[in-house]
Amino acid sequence: LVSTLVTEDIDSLCSQPCENLLSLLLQLQSHPFISTVLPVLECWLTVQEIPVADRHVNWTKPLLQQVVAGLILRVAYPVDDTVDDEDEFRELRRMVTDVLISSYFLLRHEYLQYMRQLIMTPQQQWNAVEAALFGLNQVSKDVCERLKSRAPGESVRVDRETTAQELGNLVQHLMQTRQQWSNILVDKAIAKFLGSYAPAWSVISAPNDLLQLVSFLQSQNGASSSEETARAIRSIYVACGSKLVEVPQQL
């Protein structure tokens, strides 16, 4: 009911602080029943239709940072990898995707920074790593387009450079620490991440770095993640072929 009321009166509400209302919506977003969560997701999407200039600051970046953090926590697998209803869990992840994508367009490199920091937290649990990679994978197309864009403007340039740095740091971390999680779902998420961001690697990675990336994937090509790994390697060859041919003797 609260989400419905917010959606119907969104123009008026977005111009006001609404601290208590936003706190309630964030709590509902974390509710264990998906039927309670879905209307809140629709509410966040409706908010994104309002120009930022017409919103109170409480409805802009500070809110979306909390929304994204809460959703990543909400879509994480239980630590024991047991999901009561797998179909329902997949549906939740599908519905969350649109909110994550719309949030990325406002947060930009701060979105990637949050996911990287979550993954690189010392002694991080495997399910948090997998959930953060899920969050990154959902926005991969838009991030890659950002990196390949040549739109003018200082803020755009800074965002591109910071995005490239965040991705580069994360790749190095994943290749160095992959073994600490030893989880099939993390393996698949890493492979999907590396493949989904292949267009980005074609922009920001040197030929030898790409070769290391392919070698890393080949070394992780176990039976449990072979399909995702093969797809990632293929994506990198397609997107980065012109760079990889610079080191043909090592392929």
Disulfide bonds with the S-S distance in Angstrom:
none
